[in-house]
Amino acid sequence: MIMMQRGAAGIAAACLMAACAPPSAGGLQMQPGTAPPIRVGQTVQGSLADTNPAGLERGRFDAYRFDATAGQQLVATMESDTFDTYLTLGRLYGPVMDVVDSDDDGGSGGDGTNSRMRFTVPATGAYVLIAQSFTEEGRGAYTLSLAQAPVPTTGASQAITPGQPVTGQIAATDNVSDEDDAFYDAYTFTGRAGQRIAITLESGDFDTFLRVGRMEGANFEELESDDDGAGGEGTNSMLRMTLEEDGQYVIRVSPLGEGTGAYTLRLEERAAVRGPQPAQPLQAGVRAQGVLDEDDAVLEADNSYYDLWSYQGREGEALKIQMMSDDFDTYVAIGRMVNGTWEEVASMDDGGEGTNTLLEVTLPATGEYVIRANSFGAEETGDYTLLVETSRSR
């Protein structure tokens, strides 16, 4: 998606079309000259030195002019072994240049110092590429190229079936997302309202990014997305979601930013959520061990899993309820069932160390209470310990 910015980023086009003298306190000073042209399909060699102009809030730069036609899809790349590059695309409006796009490390997959921009020309006219150092001290040789973007050869979306993994390849000839200019492959499946699914995207070649949505005419409407949800410190993606409607859904597979390579995509159908299980009895002073997992009941309010525990309490009894877990952020609520309806007495998120819970409550009446052992976030799972301490004399 190309964004036009006017104002602070705009500079005198005369400077770009001239050999600029070093900046003074009043800004860039200009002297007559002509910016060298660059053609689509051409690669040029250049060098930044103390004699180059500086400005645009970064280091020294060269400017190259070219003409382009609305709708052209182009790729500009700047590479250097001696400094961190920064590439800017501008459109010329007489004496003013407006920034159309810019890039720092897109030519290195986000890990290096080269720049790359893939863009669609917004209107027929004169444009300029500013080949610049990212920092003020950057000097040395560079290579700048302007080329026609590869024409997408990826066909229509492919169907994916739950339980049948597919392998694919992200390549420079794939379709390009309007949102972030990343290459993507698309897969479709037919879902039903209330269906619970899990989608996993794995790659050893690039940092994965996963989107799920629906098509509204020709537009992709995103419902959920994930970068590193597959856990650990890796770069794989995972989404768990419950579908709200019947119909066709679209999965988009892409790198997070720049990147190409092989990947594996899995779509799995998860078991239906079971209802709340009978509360398990809990005694004061006895540590209870529990596990929240995908088979547990789910709170509709926040899509979090929970277990129920029962405690026989007395009016005026002071309780300290601790819930501890190394796997998730804990949440505790205590209440009573009145005519089949849960009525909360008290609840707490933290209060203990870190993300553990310490809930202190004085019971309002004698009878059976239900403690809800819960995760604070949606669909968090893992082991936990529950402990009730009481002021009741024994």
FENJODA-V561018 format. One record per pair of residues at least 4 apart in sequence whose ideal C-beta (glycine too) atoms are under 7 Angstrom apart, sorted by the first residue. I is the first residue (numbers start at 0). GAP is how many residues later the second one is. D is the distance in Angstrom with one decimal. If there is no record, write none. Layout:
[[I | GAP | D] [I | GAP | D]]
This chain:
[[0 | 177 | 4.9] [0 | 178 | 6.3] [1 | 98 | 5.7] [1 | 99 | 6.0] [1 | 117 | 5.9] [1 | 118 | 6.4] [1 | 120 | 5.5] [3 | 94 | 5.7] [3 | 96 | 6.3] [4 | 4 | 5.0] [4 | 93 | 6.4] [4 | 94 | 4.9] [5 | 4 | 5.7] [5 | 92 | 5.0] [8 | 89 | 7.0] [8 | 90 | 4.0] [9 | 86 | 5.0] [9 | 87 | 5.7] [9 | 88 | 5.5] [10 | 4 | 5.9] [10 | 44 | 6.9] [10 | 45 | 6.7] [10 | 86 | 5.6] [11 | 18 | 7.0] [11 | 83 | 5.8] [12 | 4 | 6.0] [12 | 79 | 5.0] [12 | 81 | 6.7] [12 | 82 | 5.0] [12 | 83 | 6.0] [12 | 84 | 5.1] [13 | 4 | 5.7] [13 | 16 | 5.4] [13 | 81 | 5.9] [14 | 5 | 5.0] [14 | 13 | 5.1] [14 | 15 | 5.0] [15 | 19 | 5.6] [15 | 47 | 4.2] [15 | 81 | 6.1] [15 | 112 | 5.2] [16 | 17 | 6.1] [16 | 18 | 5.1] [17 | 12 | 4.8] [17 | 13 | 6.0] [17 | 14 | 6.0] [17 | 15 | 4.4] [18 | 12 | 5.9] [18 | 14 | 3.6] [19 | 8 | 5.4] [19 | 9 | 6.9] [19 | 10 | 5.7] [19 | 33 | 3.5] [20 | 8 | 4.4] [20 | 10 | 5.7] [22 | 4 | 6.2] [22 | 5 | 5.3] [22 | 30 | 7.0] [22 | 31 | 5.7] [22 | 32 | 6.0] [23 | 5 | 5.7] [27 | 25 | 6.1] [27 | 27 | 5.3] [34 | 28 | 4.6] [34 | 29 | 6.2] [34 | 30 | 4.7] [34 | 93 | 6.9] [35 | 28 | 5.8] [36 | 27 | 6.8] [36 | 28 | 5.5] [36 | 29 | 6.3] [37 | 4 | 5.5] [37 | 6 | 5.9] [37 | 26 | 4.1] [37 | 28 | 5.2] [37 | 91 | 6.4] [37 | 106 | 6.9] [37 | 108 | 5.2] [38 | 27 | 6.6] [39 | 34 | 6.4] [39 | 106 | 5.6] [39 | 107 | 6.6] [39 | 108 | 5.9] [40 | 106 | 6.0] [40 | 107 | 6.8] [41 | 104 | 6.2] [42 | 100 | 6.2] [42 | 102 | 4.1] [43 | 100 | 5.2] [44 | 96 | 6.9] [44 | 98 | 5.9] [45 | 16 | 5.2] [45 | 85 | 6.2] [45 | 96 | 5.4] [45 | 98 | 6.2] [46 | 93 | 6.5] [46 | 94 | 4.8] [46 | 95 | 6.9] [47 | 4 | 5.1] [47 | 12 | 4.4] [47 | 14 | 6.9] [47 | 85 | 5.6] [47 | 90 | 6.4] [47 | 91 | 5.4] [47 | 92 | 6.4] [47 | 94 | 6.8] [48 | 90 | 5.9] [51 | 8 | 3.9] [51 | 9 | 6.3] [51 | 10 | 6.4] [52 | 7 | 6.9] [52 | 8 | 6.4] [53 | 5 | 6.2] [53 | 6 | 5.1] [53 | 82 | 6.9] [55 | 5 | 6.6] [55 | 32 | 6.8] [55 | 74 | 6.7] [55 | 76 | 6.7] [57 | 28 | 5.5] [57 | 74 | 5.4] [57 | 75 | 6.7] [57 | 76 | 6.0] [58 | 73 | 5.9] [58 | 74 | 3.3] [58 | 75 | 6.6] [58 | 76 | 5.4] [58 | 77 | 4.8] [58 | 78 | 7.0] [58 | 79 | 4.5] [59 | 72 | 6.9] [59 | 73 | 5.5] [59 | 78 | 6.7] [59 | 79 | 6.9] [60 | 69 | 5.1] [60 | 70 | 6.2] [60 | 71 | 3.7] [61 | 69 | 4.8] [62 | 65 | 5.4] [62 | 67 | 5.4] [63 | 64 | 6.7] [63 | 65 | 4.7] [63 | 67 | 6.8] [63 | 80 | 6.7] [64 | 61 | 6.5] [64 | 63 | 5.3] [65 | 61 | 5.6] [65 | 80 | 6.4] [66 | 59 | 5.7] [67 | 4 | 5.2] [67 | 6 | 6.9] [67 | 53 | 4.3] [67 | 59 | 5.4] [68 | 52 | 6.3] [68 | 55 | 5.0] [69 | 51 | 5.7] [69 | 52 | 6.7] [69 | 53 | 5.0] [69 | 54 | 4.8] [70 | 49 | 6.6] [70 | 50 | 6.4] [71 | 49 | 4.3] [72 | 47 | 5.2] [72 | 76 | 3.9] [73 | 45 | 6.0] [73 | 47 | 6.6] [73 | 72 | 6.3] [73 | 73 | 6.8] [73 | 74 | 6.4] [73 | 75 | 5.8] [74 | 41 | 6.8] [74 | 43 | 4.9] [74 | 72 | 5.1] [74 | 74 | 4.9] [75 | 11 | 6.0] [75 | 13 | 6.6] [75 | 41 | 4.9] [75 | 53 | 5.6] [75 | 70 | 5.2] [76 | 30 | 5.4] [76 | 39 | 4.8] [76 | 68 | 4.9] [77 | 7 | 4.5] [77 | 9 | 4.5] [77 | 29 | 6.9] [77 | 36 | 6.5] [77 | 37 | 4.4] [77 | 53 | 5.3] [77 | 64 | 6.0] [77 | 66 | 5.1] [78 | 6 | 6.8] [78 | 28 | 6.3] [78 | 35 | 4.5] [78 | 63 | 6.5] [78 | 64 | 4.9] [79 | 5 | 5.2] [79 | 60 | 6.1] [79 | 61 | 6.6] [79 | 62 | 4.0] [81 | 58 | 3.0] [81 | 59 | 6.4] [82 | 50 | 4.8] [82 | 55 | 3.4] [82 | 56 | 6.4] [82 | 57 | 5.3] [83 | 29 | 4.0] [83 | 49 | 6.7] [83 | 50 | 3.9] [83 | 51 | 6.2] [83 | 54 | 6.2] [84 | 28 | 6.1] [84 | 29 | 5.7] [84 | 30 | 4.5] [84 | 48 | 6.9] [84 | 49 | 6.5] [84 | 57 | 6.4] [85 | 18 | 5.6] [85 | 29 | 6.1] [85 | 46 | 4.5] [85 | 47 | 6.6] [85 | 48 | 4.4] [86 | 15 | 6.6] [86 | 16 | 5.1] [86 | 28 | 3.8] [86 | 30 | 5.9] [86 | 42 | 6.8] [86 | 44 | 6.5] [87 | 11 | 6.1] [87 | 14 | 4.5] [87 | 42 | 4.1] [87 | 44 | 6.7] [88 | 11 | 4.6] [88 | 12 | 4.7] [88 | 13 | 6.9] [88 | 28 | 6.0] [88 | 30 | 6.3] [88 | 38 | 6.5] [88 | 40 | 6.1] [89 | 7 | 4.1] [89 | 8 | 6.2] [89 | 9 | 5.5] [89 | 10 | 6.1] [89 | 37 | 6.6] [89 | 38 | 4.7] [89 | 40 | 6.6] [90 | 6 | 6.9] [90 | 7 | 5.3] [90 | 9 | 5.4] [90 | 34 | 6.3] [90 | 36 | 5.5] [91 | 5 | 5.6] [91 | 33 | 6.9] [91 | 34 | 4.2] [91 | 35 | 6.7] [91 | 36 | 6.1] [92 | 5 | 6.4] [96 | 31 | 6.2] [99 | 19 | 6.9] [99 | 22 | 6.8] [100 | 16 | 5.4] [100 | 18 | 5.3] [102 | 12 | 4.6] [102 | 13 | 6.1] [102 | 14 | 4.6] [103 | 11 | 6.2] [103 | 30 | 6.1] [104 | 5 | 5.4] [104 | 7 | 6.1] [104 | 8 | 6.4] [104 | 10 | 6.8] [105 | 9 | 5.9] [105 | 10 | 4.2] [105 | 11 | 6.5] [105 | 152 | 5.3] [106 | 7 | 3.5] [106 | 8 | 5.0] [106 | 9 | 3.4] [107 | 4 | 2.6] [107 | 5 | 6.3] [107 | 6 | 4.7] [108 | 148 | 6.9] [108 | 149 | 4.5] [108 | 150 | 5.3] [109 | 147 | 4.9] [109 | 148 | 6.2] [115 | 142 | 6.8] [117 | 31 | 5.6] [117 | 58 | 6.7] [117 | 63 | 5.3] [128 | 15 | 6.8] [128 | 17 | 6.7] [130 | 11 | 6.1] [130 | 13 | 4.9] [132 | 5 | 2.4] [133 | 4 | 6.3] [149 | 22 | 4.8] [149 | 23 | 4.9] [150 | 22 | 7.0] [151 | 21 | 5.9] [151 | 22 | 6.2] [151 | 23 | 4.8] [152 | 20 | 4.4] [153 | 19 | 6.8] [153 | 20 | 4.8] [153 | 21 | 5.2] [153 | 31 | 6.5] [156 | 29 | 4.0] [156 | 30 | 6.1] [156 | 31 | 4.6] [156 | 93 | 6.4] [157 | 29 | 5.3] [158 | 29 | 5.7] [158 | 30 | 6.8] [159 | 6 | 5.8] [159 | 27 | 4.2] [159 | 29 | 5.3] [159 | 91 | 6.7] [159 | 105 | 6.8] [159 | 107 | 5.2] [161 | 105 | 5.0] [161 | 106 | 5.9] [161 | 107 | 4.5] [162 | 105 | 6.4] [164 | 99 | 5.7] [164 | 100 | 6.7] [164 | 101 | 4.6] [165 | 99 | 5.2] [166 | 95 | 6.6] [166 | 97 | 5.3] [167 | 17 | 5.2] [167 | 85 | 6.6] [167 | 95 | 5.6] [167 | 97 | 6.7] [168 | 93 | 5.4] [169 | 4 | 5.9] [169 | 13 | 5.1] [169 | 15 | 6.6] [169 | 36 | 6.7] [169 | 84 | 6.9] [169 | 85 | 6.0] [169 | 89 | 6.9] [169 | 90 | 4.9] [169 | 91 | 6.1] [169 | 93 | 6.6] [170 | 12 | 6.9] [170 | 89 | 5.5] [171 | 11 | 6.8] [171 | 88 | 6.3] [173 | 9 | 4.0] [173 | 10 | 6.2] [173 | 11 | 6.1] [174 | 9 | 5.8] [175 | 5 | 5.9] [175 | 7 | 6.0] [176 | 4 | 6.6] [176 | 5 | 5.1] [176 | 7 | 5.4] [176 | 77 | 6.3] [181 | 72 | 4.5] [181 | 73 | 5.7] [181 | 75 | 6.5] [182 | 71 | 6.2] [182 | 72 | 6.8] [182 | 77 | 6.7] [183 | 68 | 4.9] [183 | 69 | 6.1] [183 | 70 | 3.9] [184 | 68 | 4.7] [185 | 64 | 5.7] [185 | 65 | 7.0] [185 | 66 | 5.5] [186 | 64 | 4.5] [186 | 78 | 6.6] [187 | 60 | 5.6] [187 | 61 | 6.9] [187 | 62 | 5.5] [188 | 60 | 5.7] [188 | 78 | 6.2] [189 | 58 | 5.5] [190 | 4 | 5.2] [190 | 52 | 4.3] [190 | 56 | 6.8] [190 | 58 | 5.1] [191 | 51 | 6.6] [191 | 54 | 5.0] [192 | 50 | 6.2] [192 | 51 | 6.2] [192 | 52 | 5.4] [192 | 53 | 5.3] [193 | 48 | 6.6] [193 | 49 | 6.9] [194 | 48 | 4.6] [194 | 74 | 6.7] [195 | 46 | 5.1] [195 | 74 | 4.0] [195 | 76 | 6.8] [195 | 77 | 6.9] [196 | 44 | 6.2] [196 | 46 | 6.8] [196 | 70 | 6.5] [196 | 71 | 6.7] [196 | 72 | 5.9] [196 | 73 | 6.3] [197 | 40 | 6.8] [197 | 42 | 4.9] [197 | 70 | 4.7] [197 | 72 | 5.6] [198 | 11 | 6.3] [198 | 13 | 6.6] [198 | 39 | 6.8] [198 | 40 | 4.7] [198 | 52 | 6.2] [198 | 67 | 6.9] [198 | 68 | 5.4] [199 | 30 | 6.2] [199 | 38 | 4.8] [199 | 66 | 4.5] [200 | 7 | 4.5] [200 | 9 | 4.6] [200 | 35 | 6.3] [200 | 36 | 4.3] [200 | 52 | 5.8] [200 | 62 | 6.2] [200 | 64 | 5.5] [201 | 6 | 6.9] [201 | 34 | 4.5] [201 | 61 | 6.5] [201 | 62 | 4.9] [202 | 5 | 5.1] [202 | 58 | 6.0] [202 | 59 | 6.5] [202 | 60 | 4.0] [204 | 54 | 7.0] [204 | 56 | 2.4] [204 | 57 | 5.8] [205 | 49 | 4.1] [205 | 53 | 3.1] [205 | 54 | 6.6] [205 | 55 | 5.1] [206 | 28 | 4.0] [206 | 48 | 6.1] [206 | 49 | 4.3] [206 | 52 | 6.5] [207 | 27 | 6.1] [207 | 28 | 5.6] [207 | 29 | 4.5] [207 | 47 | 6.8] [207 | 48 | 6.8] [207 | 55 | 6.6] [208 | 18 | 5.7] [208 | 28 | 6.3] [208 | 45 | 5.0] [208 | 46 | 6.4] [208 | 47 | 4.3] [209 | 15 | 6.5] [209 | 16 | 4.9] [209 | 27 | 3.9] [209 | 29 | 5.7] [209 | 43 | 6.7] [210 | 11 | 5.4] [210 | 14 | 4.7] [210 | 41 | 4.1] [211 | 11 | 5.4] [211 | 12 | 4.9] [211 | 27 | 6.0] [211 | 29 | 6.7] [211 | 37 | 6.3] [211 | 39 | 5.6] [212 | 7 | 5.4] [212 | 8 | 5.1] [212 | 9 | 4.2] [212 | 10 | 4.9] [212 | 37 | 5.5] [213 | 7 | 5.4] [213 | 9 | 6.8] [213 | 33 | 6.8] [213 | 35 | 5.9] [213 | 36 | 6.4] [214 | 5 | 6.1] [214 | 35 | 6.0] [215 | 5 | 4.9] [219 | 30 | 6.4] [219 | 32 | 7.0] [223 | 15 | 5.4] [223 | 17 | 5.2] [225 | 11 | 4.6] [225 | 12 | 6.2] [225 | 13 | 4.8] [226 | 10 | 6.1] [226 | 29 | 5.8] [227 | 6 | 6.8] [227 | 7 | 6.1] [227 | 9 | 6.7] [228 | 8 | 5.7] [228 | 9 | 4.3] [228 | 10 | 6.4] [229 | 4 | 6.4] [229 | 6 | 3.7] [229 | 7 | 5.9] [229 | 8 | 4.2] [239 | 139 | 5.4] [252 | 10 | 6.2] [252 | 12 | 5.8] [254 | 4 | 3.2] [269 | 24 | 6.3] [270 | 24 | 6.6] [272 | 24 | 6.7] [272 | 25 | 5.0] [273 | 21 | 6.3] [273 | 23 | 6.4] [274 | 22 | 6.0] [275 | 21 | 4.4] [275 | 32 | 5.9] [276 | 20 | 6.9] [276 | 31 | 6.8] [278 | 29 | 4.0] [278 | 30 | 5.7] [278 | 31 | 3.9] [278 | 91 | 5.4] [279 | 29 | 5.3] [279 | 30 | 6.9] [280 | 29 | 5.4] [281 | 6 | 5.6] [281 | 27 | 4.3] [281 | 28 | 6.5] [281 | 29 | 5.1] [281 | 89 | 6.5] [281 | 104 | 6.8] [281 | 106 | 5.9] [283 | 104 | 5.0] [283 | 105 | 6.4] [283 | 106 | 4.3] [284 | 104 | 6.6] [286 | 98 | 5.5] [286 | 100 | 5.1] [287 | 21 | 6.7] [287 | 98 | 4.5] [288 | 96 | 6.0] [289 | 17 | 5.2] [289 | 83 | 5.9] [289 | 94 | 5.3] [289 | 96 | 6.2] [290 | 92 | 5.4] [291 | 4 | 5.6] [291 | 13 | 4.4] [291 | 15 | 6.7] [291 | 83 | 5.7] [291 | 88 | 6.9] [291 | 89 | 5.1] [291 | 90 | 6.3] [291 | 92 | 6.7] [292 | 88 | 5.1] [293 | 87 | 6.6] [295 | 9 | 4.1] [295 | 10 | 6.4] [295 | 11 | 6.3] [296 | 9 | 5.9] [297 | 5 | 5.9] [297 | 6 | 6.8] [297 | 7 | 6.0] [298 | 4 | 7.0] [298 | 5 | 5.1] [298 | 7 | 6.0] [298 | 75 | 7.0] [301 | 76 | 5.7] [302 | 75 | 4.0] [302 | 76 | 6.1] [303 | 70 | 5.8] [303 | 71 | 4.8] [303 | 73 | 6.5] [303 | 74 | 5.4] [303 | 76 | 6.8] [304 | 70 | 5.8] [304 | 74 | 6.9] [304 | 76 | 6.6] [305 | 66 | 5.2] [305 | 67 | 6.3] [305 | 68 | 4.2] [306 | 66 | 4.7] [307 | 62 | 5.6] [307 | 64 | 6.0] [308 | 62 | 4.4] [308 | 64 | 6.3] [308 | 77 | 6.4] [309 | 58 | 5.8] [309 | 60 | 5.8] [310 | 58 | 4.9] [310 | 60 | 6.0] [310 | 77 | 6.1] [311 | 56 | 5.8] [312 | 4 | 5.2] [312 | 50 | 4.3] [312 | 53 | 6.8] [312 | 54 | 6.9] [312 | 56 | 5.0] [313 | 49 | 6.6] [313 | 52 | 4.9] [313 | 78 | 6.5] [314 | 48 | 6.3] [314 | 49 | 6.7] [314 | 50 | 5.1] [314 | 51 | 4.8] [315 | 46 | 6.4] [315 | 47 | 6.8] [316 | 46 | 4.7] [316 | 73 | 5.9] [316 | 74 | 6.2] [316 | 75 | 5.4] [317 | 44 | 5.1] [317 | 73 | 4.0] [318 | 42 | 5.4] [318 | 44 | 6.7] [318 | 69 | 5.9] [318 | 71 | 5.6] [319 | 38 | 6.6] [319 | 40 | 5.4] [319 | 69 | 4.3] [320 | 11 | 5.5] [320 | 13 | 6.6] [320 | 38 | 4.4] [320 | 50 | 6.3] [320 | 67 | 5.4] [321 | 30 | 6.0] [321 | 34 | 7.0] [321 | 35 | 6.8] [321 | 36 | 5.4] [321 | 65 | 4.6] [322 | 7 | 4.2] [322 | 9 | 4.8] [322 | 33 | 6.5] [322 | 34 | 4.3] [322 | 50 | 5.8] [322 | 61 | 6.0] [322 | 63 | 5.4] [323 | 6 | 6.8] [323 | 28 | 6.8] [323 | 32 | 4.5] [323 | 60 | 6.5] [323 | 61 | 4.7] [324 | 5 | 5.2] [324 | 31 | 7.0] [324 | 57 | 5.8] [324 | 58 | 6.4] [324 | 59 | 4.0] [326 | 54 | 6.9] [326 | 55 | 2.3] [326 | 56 | 5.9] [327 | 47 | 4.7] [327 | 49 | 7.0] [327 | 52 | 3.7] [327 | 53 | 6.8] [327 | 54 | 5.1] [328 | 26 | 4.0] [328 | 46 | 6.6] [328 | 47 | 3.9] [328 | 48 | 6.0] [328 | 51 | 6.9] [329 | 25 | 6.4] [329 | 26 | 5.7] [329 | 27 | 4.5] [329 | 45 | 6.8] [329 | 46 | 6.7] [329 | 54 | 6.3] [330 | 18 | 5.4] [330 | 26 | 6.3] [330 | 43 | 4.2] [330 | 44 | 6.3] [330 | 45 | 4.4] [331 | 15 | 6.6] [331 | 16 | 5.6] [331 | 25 | 4.6] [331 | 27 | 4.8] [331 | 39 | 6.7] [331 | 41 | 6.4] [331 | 42 | 6.8] [332 | 11 | 5.6] [332 | 14 | 3.8] [332 | 39 | 4.5] [332 | 41 | 6.6] [333 | 11 | 5.2] [333 | 12 | 5.6] [333 | 25 | 6.9] [333 | 27 | 6.0] [333 | 35 | 5.6] [333 | 37 | 5.1] [334 | 7 | 5.4] [334 | 8 | 5.3] [334 | 9 | 4.2] [334 | 10 | 5.1] [334 | 34 | 7.0] [334 | 35 | 5.9] [335 | 7 | 5.4] [335 | 9 | 6.7] [335 | 31 | 6.8] [335 | 33 | 5.8] [335 | 34 | 6.7] [336 | 5 | 6.2] [336 | 33 | 6.2] [337 | 5 | 5.0] [344 | 16 | 6.3] [344 | 19 | 6.7] [345 | 13 | 6.2] [345 | 15 | 4.2] [347 | 9 | 5.3] [347 | 10 | 6.9] [347 | 11 | 3.9] [348 | 8 | 6.5] [348 | 27 | 5.6] [349 | 5 | 6.7] [349 | 7 | 6.3] [350 | 6 | 5.7] [350 | 7 | 3.7] [350 | 8 | 6.4] [351 | 4 | 3.5] [351 | 5 | 5.4] [351 | 6 | 4.0] [362 | 6 | 6.8] [372 | 11 | 6.4] [372 | 13 | 5.5] [374 | 5 | 3.8]]
